[in-house]
């Protein structure tokens, strides 16, 4: 079966750095997405990786290793508004999005 | 950028009634739209894939007669929850696919409460 694993919850301090990991086992791979979802709102796009390596976008970076079935989202200089759930999703061989359960990130002052 | 408008944002209805949720792509044409349901503290669950001009493809376990999907134009898909029951209470989100790999744009979601 297809499976996406990410931690359920993480806590970090304002101004610090946090890394949210995602491992996946899917039938085929056409890219991995990270989305941010605030409570009661729809997800918003953060990043897309299809090749191995690190993609940096301001305070957020996303890394992919296809051979290991592994990705992480790195958030730097954490702000209180970064408190949200972060969803990892993989586009499989049929171009269907397979979603992880999300990681709830709690930022403390 | 691409915008998907979804409404209503929230709705409360009586058990046994039907509720229609609309999803519109405002500045692009979406041949494919997706309908998701999300229960508290859980991930998005794909309910169905809606293709313009053809029947929707439902995921296993989703009742097609209960969740009616219509995608009559390239910019509008609707989900109708028929004979709603309290267990249908959930957060329903649509997503439209446009050109480009980051092209999965989500609507703002609809919080449905059936009483």
Interface residues (C-beta under 8 A of the other chain):
Chain A: X31 X33 X40 X41 X42 X43 X44 X45 X48 X50 X87 X96 X97 X99 X100 X101 X102 X104
Chain B: X6 X34 X41 X42 X43 X44 X45 X46 X91 X93 X101 X102 X104 X105 X106 X107 X108 X109 X111
